[in-house]
Amino acid sequence: MIRVGVIGVGTVGRAVVQILEENRSIISARAGDEIVVKSGVVRDLSKVTDLSIELSQDPYNIVNDPEIDIVIELMGGIEFPFEIVKKALQNGKAVVTANKALLAYHRYELQEIAGEIPFEFEASVAGGIPIINALRDGLSANHILSIMGIMNGTCNYMLTKMMKEGVAFDAVLAEAQALGYAEADPTFDIGGFDAAHKLLILASIAYGIDAKPEEILIEGIKNVTQTDIAFAKEFGYTIKLLGIAARDGDEVELRVHAALVKEAAMISKIDGVMNGISVVGDRVGETLYYGPGAGGNATASAVVANIIDIVRSGKRSPMLGFNHPLEEGLRLKNPDNIRSKYYLRLRIADKAGILAKITELFANHSISVEAMIQRPFAQECAHLLISTHEALERDIRALMGELESLDAVLETPCMIRIV
Amino acid sequence: MIRVGVIGVGTVGRAVVQILEENRSIISARAGDEIVVKSGVVRDLSKVTDLSIELSQDPYNIVNDPEIDIVIELMGGIEFPFEIVKKALQNGKAVVTANKALLAYHRYELQEIAGEIPFEFEASVAGGIPIINALRDGLSANHILSIMGIMNGTCNYMLTKMMKEGVAFDAVLAEAQALGYAEADPTFDIGGFDAAHKLLILASIAYGIDAKPEEILIEGIKNVTQTDIAFAKEFGYTIKLLGIAARDGDEVELRVHAALVKEAAMISKIDGVMNGISVVGDRVGETLYYGPGAGGNATASAVVANIIDIVRSGKRSPMLGFNHPLEEGLRLKNPDNIRSKYYLRLRIADKAGILAKITELFANHSISVEAMIQRPFAQECAHLLISTHEALERDIRALMGELESLDAVLETPCMIRIV
């Protein structure tokens, strides 16, 4: 059994505890061992009364606890968490953190101190998207030519609103604050600093570049106006806050700024609070990773993936991820029982009564029509195009058989499912 | 030193040999050991005369060679490669394959035989996209609710052409064949079987479902016509060939078919030969993985990533992926030297000569104007919106300083980079 201590039981920390508890069976199947949260640390004990773990206010209770195997650091800040995780590593404990500011300043010292002890940080960049996993392992055969990403959901939410709804910067900022997407002091997000911390982490993995935030170009989005958006639309661009790392000979340029991006680029299609990171490798070409960049559960998903990875380290996971069925009783569904919406195309003779006959067959099979278009096709012949509400595969097949047997249906009906 | 044997030196096998050779220094930094291709197997020896590896026509030369540590299977087919990789595993050799048909039929037997011996297959699904990595490791904290993917580039190329250019099915198929995107006998692709093999592999990792292709719903795209496309456009859909795995209580439904997909969904934005797979986890929500699903280099990128992973197995990779700078001499670029295209917004007094003065300053800094729009803004005042060709950050900043000092420029100029 592996014992975990969570320093910082806020939104993310609470979600970590809940995932480890609620998804326990698949997690132990994948990790090859049971993982339990032994204790947590929280500033205000009165805020955590519903979790069945030991609680205290002192991080040292966790990093000095000989029973704890893995320390989860979710405090925020830079220098204090640095002291805490150093101590944890010195005590031989593995560390998982979501703290991007800590890594933006201290990642190389931490790599040095960690040595052979696992130190993982998937949640520090782009929340639930396994981008560090992809960059460090999935693309390891490649020289990375560039990384270009939407790494801050607050800015992307604001720019999307400004682009799509014509809202002015100040109004959309107020709205983002009301929705909890932006902090009361939004400088860290809209000034580009949050994205810069993430970019520095990715640049280390891709290039081994040890830069500090102060050394790179960082600009935010507060100068963007509707005048700029009108210009962008006229020339086929969207406006996004991008973090960019690009190889240029022996140099690597790192920059965070608002940018006009061609509408056709995949990265320009990432809207709202979502994050997306495009990585170009010299062999693979462009790959892109998309998902939620923040939120308790999404961030905790990445934290727990790191915990599982640490628990099984040294052991290889079985080829397909686990040896036994992941869950008792899980089985393949009979294709007849699949439910879907359907689109049907019929070629029909254009004569009286045929529509009534066809709609009666739909009703007989309890299949409800959502939309129907009849279009003349050739002389005395028409296309009948129908979309349905959800129905069973079995029923739609029976219906199609009966439709085909009608004299007025001139060829085998064609069906495409609607997803 | 780790010795690799490549069975099947075709497009992908050749790219594997080349990547291991040409990207040798980063690969050994990431793997922690040197990796060399010792030998290859090819049906027609006269087709491979330019690679400096031992060549033969007999796969058993590789699987029985005591010096070979890792066998790369890129033959294609099902039963013969099954015999070959079984023998390799029995001889204690790790195996990497890109063979989806082999896995669609024999993955559970292979997992059984492999036991503790590494057997990897990232390239078998979606070419260069590290989707197996993401699903097995990155999302391991989640119950997978659904997987929905564009897993066949041939079909996606054809459907994209049909949607965007109004080309009929037969014409676009002929074109895809001429371009080498579709085989002379295209049934395997356009009938949905290729996508089905990939879906079965993903379903095993997500759910532990041991289904065969014969047990699931598989339909292709050959019934799709311009009539259907017109209907789809009218109701805000695109048409895609999807592989879908979805959890429904204790059942998992697996299906491959053409589908009408809402234009707003990220998956509907994946065009041409590209692949994209959306995965919804119970905690992380939706994540999506996009990239090239085929091609020698992209597929080889995944094969080599697996080789690297096997070489360092047991050892943990250092926190940031490698211990020393990945490449000698790689350094951060001075932000002044970054090159970009720029968009500038100036508020100017609307009087004679000002435009001449401004364009002269651009010329003085060798910054070339791409497009310029002047719009009246208020009385005797206008917005001047300018996009430039590529220029140096240093020059644009100098230019902006001079622009700001002009009397006729009424506020600090605003600049957004164009990517």
Chai-1 contact restraints between the chains, C-beta under 6 A:
chainA,res_idxA,chainB,res_idxB,connection_type,confidence,min_distance_angstrom,max_distance_angstrom,comment,restraint_id
A,I19,B,A141,contact,1.0,0.0,6.0,A-B,restraint_1
A,I19,B,R283,contact,1.0,0.0,6.0,A-B,restraint_2
A,R30,B,S140,contact,1.0,0.0,6.0,A-B,restraint_3
A,Q111,B,P318,contact,1.0,0.0,6.0,A-B,restraint_4
A,Q111,B,M319,contact,1.0,0.0,6.0,A-B,restraint_5
A,Q111,B,L320,contact,1.0,0.0,6.0,A-B,restraint_6
A,A114,B,M319,contact,1.0,0.0,6.0,A-B,restraint_7
A,P118,B,R316,contact,1.0,0.0,6.0,A-B,restraint_8
A,F119,B,M319,contact,1.0,0.0,6.0,A-B,restraint_9
A,G128,B,V284,contact,1.0,0.0,6.0,A-B,restraint_10
A,I129,B,T287,contact,1.0,0.0,6.0,A-B,restraint_11
A,P130,B,A134,contact,1.0,0.0,6.0,A-B,restraint_12
A,P130,B,G138,contact,1.0,0.0,6.0,A-B,restraint_13
A,N133,B,D137,contact,1.0,0.0,6.0,A-B,restraint_14
A,N133,B,G138,contact,1.0,0.0,6.0,A-B,restraint_15
A,A134,B,P130,contact,1.0,0.0,6.0,A-B,restraint_16
A,R136,B,G321,contact,1.0,0.0,6.0,A-B,restraint_17
A,D137,B,N133,contact,1.0,0.0,6.0,A-B,restraint_18
A,G138,B,P130,contact,1.0,0.0,6.0,A-B,restraint_19
A,G138,B,N133,contact,1.0,0.0,6.0,A-B,restraint_20
A,G138,B,A305,contact,1.0,0.0,6.0,A-B,restraint_21
A,S140,B,R30,contact,1.0,0.0,6.0,A-B,restraint_22
A,S140,B,A305,contact,1.0,0.0,6.0,A-B,restraint_23
A,S140,B,I308,contact,1.0,0.0,6.0,A-B,restraint_24
A,A141,B,I19,contact,1.0,0.0,6.0,A-B,restraint_25
A,A141,B,S301,contact,1.0,0.0,6.0,A-B,restraint_26
A,A141,B,V304,contact,1.0,0.0,6.0,A-B,restraint_27
A,A141,B,A305,contact,1.0,0.0,6.0,A-B,restraint_28
A,N142,B,S301,contact,1.0,0.0,6.0,A-B,restraint_29
A,S204,B,L320,contact,1.0,0.0,6.0,A-B,restraint_30
A,I205,B,L320,contact,1.0,0.0,6.0,A-B,restraint_31
A,I205,B,G321,contact,1.0,0.0,6.0,A-B,restraint_32
A,Y207,B,L330,contact,1.0,0.0,6.0,A-B,restraint_33
A,G208,B,P325,contact,1.0,0.0,6.0,A-B,restraint_34
A,G208,B,L326,contact,1.0,0.0,6.0,A-B,restraint_35
A,I209,B,L332,contact,1.0,0.0,6.0,A-B,restraint_36
A,A211,B,L332,contact,1.0,0.0,6.0,A-B,restraint_37
A,L217,B,P335,contact,1.0,0.0,6.0,A-B,restraint_38
A,N223,B,C414,contact,1.0,0.0,6.0,A-B,restraint_39
A,T227,B,H383,contact,1.0,0.0,6.0,A-B,restraint_40
A,D228,B,R345,contact,1.0,0.0,6.0,A-B,restraint_41
A,F231,B,L385,contact,1.0,0.0,6.0,A-B,restraint_42
A,D250,B,G329,contact,1.0,0.0,6.0,A-B,restraint_43
A,D250,B,L330,contact,1.0,0.0,6.0,A-B,restraint_44
A,E251,B,K333,contact,1.0,0.0,6.0,A-B,restraint_45
A,V252,B,L332,contact,1.0,0.0,6.0,A-B,restraint_46
A,E253,B,K333,contact,1.0,0.0,6.0,A-B,restraint_47
A,E253,B,I338,contact,1.0,0.0,6.0,A-B,restraint_48
A,H257,B,R417,contact,1.0,0.0,6.0,A-B,restraint_49
A,A258,B,I416,contact,1.0,0.0,6.0,A-B,restraint_50
A,A259,B,R417,contact,1.0,0.0,6.0,A-B,restraint_51
A,A259,B,V419,contact,1.0,0.0,6.0,A-B,restraint_52
A,L260,B,Y343,contact,1.0,0.0,6.0,A-B,restraint_53
A,L260,B,I416,contact,1.0,0.0,6.0,A-B,restraint_54
A,L260,B,I418,contact,1.0,0.0,6.0,A-B,restraint_55
A,V261,B,V419,contact,1.0,0.0,6.0,A-B,restraint_56
A,K269,B,K269,contact,1.0,0.0,6.0,A-B,restraint_57
A,R283,B,I19,contact,1.0,0.0,6.0,A-B,restraint_58
A,R283,B,N297,contact,1.0,0.0,6.0,A-B,restraint_59
A,R283,B,S301,contact,1.0,0.0,6.0,A-B,restraint_60
A,V284,B,G128,contact,1.0,0.0,6.0,A-B,restraint_61
A,V284,B,A298,contact,1.0,0.0,6.0,A-B,restraint_62
A,V284,B,S301,contact,1.0,0.0,6.0,A-B,restraint_63
A,G285,B,P292,contact,1.0,0.0,6.0,A-B,restraint_64
A,G285,B,A298,contact,1.0,0.0,6.0,A-B,restraint_65
A,T287,B,I129,contact,1.0,0.0,6.0,A-B,restraint_66
A,T287,B,G291,contact,1.0,0.0,6.0,A-B,restraint_67
A,L288,B,Y290,contact,1.0,0.0,6.0,A-B,restraint_68
A,Y290,B,L288,contact,1.0,0.0,6.0,A-B,restraint_69
A,G291,B,T287,contact,1.0,0.0,6.0,A-B,restraint_70
A,P292,B,G285,contact,1.0,0.0,6.0,A-B,restraint_71
A,N297,B,R283,contact,1.0,0.0,6.0,A-B,restraint_72
A,A298,B,V284,contact,1.0,0.0,6.0,A-B,restraint_73
A,A298,B,G285,contact,1.0,0.0,6.0,A-B,restraint_74
A,S301,B,A141,contact,1.0,0.0,6.0,A-B,restraint_75
A,S301,B,N142,contact,1.0,0.0,6.0,A-B,restraint_76
A,S301,B,R283,contact,1.0,0.0,6.0,A-B,restraint_77
A,S301,B,V284,contact,1.0,0.0,6.0,A-B,restraint_78
A,V304,B,A141,contact,1.0,0.0,6.0,A-B,restraint_79
A,A305,B,G138,contact,1.0,0.0,6.0,A-B,restraint_80
A,A305,B,S140,contact,1.0,0.0,6.0,A-B,restraint_81
A,A305,B,A141,contact,1.0,0.0,6.0,A-B,restraint_82
A,I308,B,S140,contact,1.0,0.0,6.0,A-B,restraint_83
A,S313,B,R316,contact,1.0,0.0,6.0,A-B,restraint_84
A,R316,B,P118,contact,1.0,0.0,6.0,A-B,restraint_85
A,R316,B,S313,contact,1.0,0.0,6.0,A-B,restraint_86
A,P318,B,Q111,contact,1.0,0.0,6.0,A-B,restraint_87
A,M319,B,Q111,contact,1.0,0.0,6.0,A-B,restraint_88
A,M319,B,A114,contact,1.0,0.0,6.0,A-B,restraint_89
A,M319,B,F119,contact,1.0,0.0,6.0,A-B,restraint_90
A,L320,B,Q111,contact,1.0,0.0,6.0,A-B,restraint_91
A,L320,B,S204,contact,1.0,0.0,6.0,A-B,restraint_92
A,L320,B,I205,contact,1.0,0.0,6.0,A-B,restraint_93
A,G321,B,R136,contact,1.0,0.0,6.0,A-B,restraint_94
A,G321,B,I205,contact,1.0,0.0,6.0,A-B,restraint_95
A,P325,B,G208,contact,1.0,0.0,6.0,A-B,restraint_96
A,L326,B,G208,contact,1.0,0.0,6.0,A-B,restraint_97
A,G329,B,D250,contact,1.0,0.0,6.0,A-B,restraint_98
A,L330,B,Y207,contact,1.0,0.0,6.0,A-B,restraint_99
A,L330,B,D250,contact,1.0,0.0,6.0,A-B,restraint_100
A,L332,B,I209,contact,1.0,0.0,6.0,A-B,restraint_101
A,L332,B,A211,contact,1.0,0.0,6.0,A-B,restraint_102
A,L332,B,V252,contact,1.0,0.0,6.0,A-B,restraint_103
A,K333,B,E251,contact,1.0,0.0,6.0,A-B,restraint_104
A,K333,B,E253,contact,1.0,0.0,6.0,A-B,restraint_105
A,P335,B,L217,contact,1.0,0.0,6.0,A-B,restraint_106
A,I338,B,E253,contact,1.0,0.0,6.0,A-B,restraint_107
A,Y343,B,L260,contact,1.0,0.0,6.0,A-B,restraint_108
A,R345,B,D228,contact,1.0,0.0,6.0,A-B,restraint_109
A,H383,B,T227,contact,1.0,0.0,6.0,A-B,restraint_110
A,L385,B,F231,contact,1.0,0.0,6.0,A-B,restraint_111
A,C414,B,N223,contact,1.0,0.0,6.0,A-B,restraint_112
A,I416,B,A258,contact,1.0,0.0,6.0,A-B,restraint_113
A,I416,B,L260,contact,1.0,0.0,6.0,A-B,restraint_114
A,R417,B,H257,contact,1.0,0.0,6.0,A-B,restraint_115
A,R417,B,A259,contact,1.0,0.0,6.0,A-B,restraint_116
A,I418,B,L260,contact,1.0,0.0,6.0,A-B,restraint_117
A,V419,B,A259,contact,1.0,0.0,6.0,A-B,restraint_118
A,V419,B,V261,contact,1.0,0.0,6.0,A-B,restraint_119
